[in-house]
Every structure is written in C-alpha cells, then in structure tokens.
Amino acid sequence: MELERDIVVTWLHRASEELTTGEEMLLPAETGPDQKDKRKAFIRELRILSKIDPIAAAELQITARFRDHRFWIVLKKIAFSPLIAFKKDRAGKVVRVIIEDDTEKLRRIGLMKEDGYSLKDIEEMEGGLSEEEKNFLKRERR
C-alpha cells in the first residue's frame, strides 16, 4: 500500500520538529512488502527535503524494523550536523572545522556582550574573532 505523499511529508516534518536526538517515531506497516514500499516513499521524500533543508534532512534516519510480530518504519533523529567536520593535519592533530552562518555568530556574540562578557572572554569562547566581528562588538557597545 503506497502512502500518499502528503502523509509522508507530514510525518517527516513532525519527526524533524518533535523528536530530540536519539528519539524514534515508529509507523506501522501491514506486511514486509508494504514496509519496503513505505520506507522507499520516506527515503524519496527525505531526498527532496535535503534539497530544501539539508540540515533537517541530515538529522533524520529512516530504517525498517520487525518487532513484536509487527513491521515498522522507524524515523529516528540522529546527532549529526553537516556544518561540522574534522580535519587531520600532517602531524596527526585533529582540528574541528565549522561552517557557520555569519548572522548566527554575530547574534551569539552580541548576546554575549549584552550578558557582560569581555571582548577577551568572547574571543576565547569563540576561538577568535574576525575584524568584522570585533568592529560589530565595538558598535554594539554604544
């Protein structure tokens, strides 16, 4: 039994919004072939979602499970961020690399400044600041 696209999209949206890392949402299937068809429908929609919202799509995992004599489609929220990677240099040292939205970082450092953190503290917590970010903090003081 093929699921309607609207139902699949609704369940993916709810799983993305309501689940926290490690939680699962189990959707029943009638038979093994039905489970396979439904899983394919979810994976197909997840691929479409990845073009619209790649971060939300990367945090969802879709699997099939047989438990308690029933077939299930499992939507699981996983701890994964495509914005974080790790780089290993020639010496073997591993360094965390982050792709970050500039507006989010500016908002965060602005809030730190409002909370009374010094420029030195903010630089230390953020792993350094660009000249643009330092100028932003100077403007925020006024």
SEBA-423379 format. One record per residue (C-alpha): residue number from 0; residue in one letter; z, x, y. Coordinates in steps of 0.05 Angstrom, whole numbers, plus 32768, in hexadecimal, padded with zeros to 4 digits. Each point is the difference from the previous one (the first is absolute). Layout:
N
<nutor nr="NUM" rest="a" Z="Z" X="X" Y="Y"/>
...
***
This chain:
142
<nutor nr="0" rest="m" Z="8000" X="8000" Y="8000"/>
<nutor nr="1" rest="e" Z="7FE8" X="8022" Y="8040"/>
<nutor nr="2" rest="l" Z="802F" X="7FFC" Y="803A"/>
<nutor nr="3" rest="e" Z="7FE6" X="7FE7" Y="8042"/>
<nutor nr="4" rest="r" Z="7FFA" X="8037" Y="8034"/>
<nutor nr="5" rest="d" Z="802F" X="7FDD" Y="8031"/>
<nutor nr="6" rest="i" Z="8038" X="7FFF" Y="7FCD"/>
<nutor nr="7" rest="v" Z="7FF7" X="804A" Y="7FF0"/>
<nutor nr="8" rest="v" Z="8000" X="8012" Y="804A"/>
<nutor nr="9" rest="t" Z="803E" X="7FD6" Y="800C"/>
<nutor nr="10" rest="w" Z="8027" X="8022" Y="7FC7"/>
<nutor nr="11" rest="l" Z="7FEB" X="8046" Y="8018"/>
<nutor nr="12" rest="h" Z="8016" X="7FEF" Y="8047"/>
<nutor nr="13" rest="r" Z="8043" X="7FE5" Y="7FE8"/>
<nutor nr="14" rest="a" Z="800C" X="803C" Y="7FD3"/>
<nutor nr="15" rest="s" Z="7FF0" X="802F" Y="8039"/>
<nutor nr="16" rest="e" Z="802D" X="7FDC" Y="8031"/>
<nutor nr="17" rest="e" Z="803A" X="7FEA" Y="7FD4"/>
<nutor nr="18" rest="l" Z="800A" X="8037" Y="7FCC"/>
<nutor nr="19" rest="t" Z="8027" X="803F" Y="800F"/>
<nutor nr="20" rest="t" Z="7FF2" X="8043" Y="7FDD"/>
<nutor nr="21" rest="g" Z="800A" X="7FFA" Y="7FB5"/>
<nutor nr="22" rest="e" Z="8000" X="7FB4" Y="7FFE"/>
<nutor nr="23" rest="e" Z="7FCE" X="7FD9" Y="7FD6"/>
<nutor nr="24" rest="m" Z="7FE0" X="7FBB" Y="8003"/>
<nutor nr="25" rest="l" Z="7FEB" X="7FE5" Y="7FBC"/>
<nutor nr="26" rest="l" Z="7FC8" X="7FCC" Y="7FFC"/>
<nutor nr="27" rest="p" Z="7FF4" X="7FDD" Y="7FBC"/>
<nutor nr="28" rest="a" Z="7FBF" X="8001" Y="7FDA"/>
<nutor nr="29" rest="e" Z="7FEF" X="7FD3" Y="7FC6"/>
<nutor nr="30" rest="t" Z="7FE0" X="8031" Y="7FD0"/>
<nutor nr="31" rest="g" Z="7FEC" X="8049" Y="7FFB"/>
<nutor nr="32" rest="p" Z="7FB9" X="7FF4" Y="8018"/>
<nutor nr="33" rest="d" Z="801B" X="7FD4" Y="8039"/>
<nutor nr="34" rest="q" Z="8030" X="8039" Y="8013"/>
<nutor nr="35" rest="k" Z="7FC6" X="8031" Y="8001"/>
<nutor nr="36" rest="d" Z="7FD6" X="7FD2" Y="802C"/>
<nutor nr="37" rest="k" Z="8039" X="7FF3" Y="8031"/>
<nutor nr="38" rest="r" Z="8011" X="804A" Y="8004"/>
<nutor nr="39" rest="k" Z="7FB7" X="8010" Y="8011"/>
<nutor nr="40" rest="a" Z="8001" X="7FCA" Y="8036"/>
<nutor nr="41" rest="f" Z="803E" X="8020" Y="801F"/>
<nutor nr="42" rest="i" Z="7FE3" X="8046" Y="7FFD"/>
<nutor nr="43" rest="r" Z="7FBF" X="7FE8" Y="8020"/>
<nutor nr="44" rest="e" Z="8027" X="7FE0" Y="803A"/>
<nutor nr="45" rest="l" Z="802D" X="803D" Y="8007"/>
<nutor nr="46" rest="r" Z="7FC1" X="802B" Y="800A"/>
<nutor nr="47" rest="i" Z="7FEA" X="7FD1" Y="8038"/>
<nutor nr="48" rest="l" Z="8046" X="8003" Y="801E"/>
<nutor nr="49" rest="s" Z="7FFD" X="804C" Y="7FFE"/>
<nutor nr="50" rest="k" Z="7FC6" X="7FFE" Y="8031"/>
<nutor nr="51" rest="i" Z="8027" X="7FD2" Y="802F"/>
<nutor nr="52" rest="d" Z="8046" X="801D" Y="7FF9"/>
<nutor nr="53" rest="p" Z="7FFF" X="803F" Y="7FD6"/>
<nutor nr="54" rest="i" Z="804B" X="800D" Y="8007"/>
<nutor nr="55" rest="a" Z="8015" X="7FBB" Y="7FE6"/>
<nutor nr="56" rest="a" Z="7FCD" X="8005" Y="7FC7"/>
<nutor nr="57" rest="a" Z="8018" X="8045" Y="7FEC"/>
<nutor nr="58" rest="e" Z="8047" X="7FE6" Y="7FF9"/>
<nutor nr="59" rest="l" Z="7FEE" X="7FCC" Y="7FCC"/>
<nutor nr="60" rest="q" Z="7FF5" X="800D" Y="7FB6"/>
<nutor nr="61" rest="i" Z="7FE1" X="7FCD" Y="7FD2"/>
<nutor nr="62" rest="t" Z="800D" X="8003" Y="7FB5"/>
<nutor nr="63" rest="a" Z="8000" X="7FD3" Y="7FC4"/>
<nutor nr="64" rest="r" Z="803D" X="7FF6" Y="7FD4"/>
<nutor nr="65" rest="f" Z="8012" X="7FDA" Y="7FC0"/>
<nutor nr="66" rest="r" Z="8049" X="7FEE" Y="8000"/>
<nutor nr="67" rest="d" Z="8029" X="7FC9" Y="7FDE"/>
<nutor nr="68" rest="h" Z="7FC1" X="7FE8" Y="7FDB"/>
<nutor nr="69" rest="r" Z="7FDC" X="7FF4" Y="8042"/>
<nutor nr="70" rest="f" Z="7FC8" X="8021" Y="8026"/>
<nutor nr="71" rest="w" Z="800F" X="8015" Y="8048"/>
<nutor nr="72" rest="i" Z="7FDC" X="801D" Y="803B"/>
<nutor nr="73" rest="v" Z="8030" X="802F" Y="8024"/>
<nutor nr="74" rest="l" Z="7FFD" X="800E" Y="804B"/>
<nutor nr="75" rest="k" Z="802D" X="803A" Y="800F"/>
<nutor nr="76" rest="k" Z="8010" X="8020" Y="8043"/>
<nutor nr="77" rest="i" Z="8001" X="804B" Y="7FF8"/>
<nutor nr="78" rest="a" Z="801A" X="8037" Y="802E"/>
<nutor nr="79" rest="f" Z="7FBF" X="801E" Y="8016"/>
<nutor nr="80" rest="s" Z="7FE5" X="8010" Y="8044"/>
<nutor nr="81" rest="p" Z="7FB9" X="8019" Y="800A"/>
<nutor nr="82" rest="l" Z="8018" X="801D" Y="8042"/>
<nutor nr="83" rest="i" Z="802A" X="8036" Y="7FDE"/>
<nutor nr="84" rest="a" Z="7FE6" X="803C" Y="7FD9"/>
<nutor nr="85" rest="f" Z="801A" X="8044" Y="7FEC"/>
<nutor nr="86" rest="k" Z="7FDD" X="8042" Y="800D"/>
<nutor nr="87" rest="k" Z="800E" X="803D" Y="7FD6"/>
<nutor nr="88" rest="d" Z="7FF1" X="8042" Y="8023"/>
<nutor nr="89" rest="r" Z="7FED" X="8042" Y="7FDF"/>
<nutor nr="90" rest="a" Z="8049" X="8016" Y="7FFD"/>
<nutor nr="91" rest="g" Z="8011" X="7FC1" Y="7FD8"/>
<nutor nr="92" rest="k" Z="8026" X="7FDF" Y="8038"/>
<nutor nr="93" rest="v" Z="7FF7" X="7FB4" Y="8001"/>
<nutor nr="94" rest="v" Z="7FFB" X="7FDF" Y="8045"/>
<nutor nr="95" rest="r" Z="8000" X="7FB6" Y="800E"/>
<nutor nr="96" rest="v" Z="7FC3" X="7FE8" Y="8028"/>
<nutor nr="97" rest="i" Z="8000" X="7FBD" Y="8022"/>
<nutor nr="98" rest="i" Z="7FC8" X="7FD7" Y="801F"/>
<nutor nr="99" rest="e" Z="8023" X="7FD9" Y="8036"/>
<nutor nr="100" rest="d" Z="7FEB" X="7FCD" Y="8032"/>
<nutor nr="101" rest="d" Z="800E" X="801F" Y="8045"/>
<nutor nr="102" rest="t" Z="8018" X="7FBE" Y="801E"/>
<nutor nr="103" rest="e" Z="8034" X="7FF9" Y="7FC9"/>
<nutor nr="104" rest="k" Z="801A" X="8046" Y="800C"/>
<nutor nr="105" rest="l" Z="8003" X="7FF5" Y="804B"/>
<nutor nr="106" rest="r" Z="8025" X="7FBF" Y="7FF6"/>
<nutor nr="107" rest="r" Z="8032" X="8023" Y="7FD1"/>
<nutor nr="108" rest="i" Z="800E" X="803B" Y="802E"/>
<nutor nr="109" rest="g" Z="8006" X="7FD0" Y="803B"/>
<nutor nr="110" rest="l" Z="8035" X="7FDA" Y="7FDA"/>
<nutor nr="111" rest="m" Z="8024" X="8041" Y="7FEF"/>
<nutor nr="112" rest="k" Z="8001" X="8011" Y="804A"/>
<nutor nr="113" rest="e" Z="801C" X="7FBB" Y="8011"/>
<nutor nr="114" rest="d" Z="8036" X="800B" Y="7FCC"/>
<nutor nr="115" rest="g" Z="8016" X="8040" Y="8024"/>
<nutor nr="116" rest="y" Z="7FE1" X="8036" Y="7FD5"/>
<nutor nr="117" rest="s" Z="7FEF" X="8040" Y="8025"/>
<nutor nr="118" rest="l" Z="7FBA" X="801E" Y="8001"/>
<nutor nr="119" rest="k" Z="8019" X="8038" Y="7FD2"/>
<nutor nr="120" rest="d" Z="801C" X="7FCD" Y="7FCE"/>
<nutor nr="121" rest="i" Z="7FC0" X="7FD8" Y="8000"/>
<nutor nr="122" rest="e" Z="7FD5" X="803E" Y="7FF6"/>
<nutor nr="123" rest="e" Z="802C" X="8015" Y="7FC6"/>
<nutor nr="124" rest="m" Z="7FFE" X="7FBC" Y="7FDE"/>
<nutor nr="125" rest="e" Z="7FB5" X="7FF7" Y="800A"/>
<nutor nr="126" rest="g" Z="7FEE" X="8047" Y="7FEB"/>
<nutor nr="127" rest="g" Z="7FE7" X="8012" Y="8045"/>
<nutor nr="128" rest="l" Z="7FDE" X="7FDA" Y="8038"/>
<nutor nr="129" rest="s" Z="7FBC" X="8008" Y="8020"/>
<nutor nr="130" rest="e" Z="7FF9" X="800A" Y="804B"/>
<nutor nr="131" rest="e" Z="7FE9" X="7FB8" Y="8006"/>
<nutor nr="132" rest="e" Z="803F" X="7FE8" Y="7FDD"/>
<nutor nr="133" rest="k" Z="802C" X="802C" Y="802D"/>
<nutor nr="134" rest="n" Z="7FDE" X="7FE4" Y="803E"/>
<nutor nr="135" rest="f" Z="800A" X="7FBA" Y="7FE5"/>
<nutor nr="136" rest="l" Z="804A" X="800D" Y="7FF9"/>
<nutor nr="137" rest="k" Z="8003" X="801C" Y="8047"/>
<nutor nr="138" rest="r" Z="7FDE" X="7FC0" Y="801A"/>
<nutor nr="139" rest="e" Z="8030" X="7FD5" Y="7FD8"/>
<nutor nr="140" rest="r" Z="803D" X="801F" Y="8022"/>
<nutor nr="141" rest="r" Z="7FEE" X="7FE0" Y="8043"/>
***
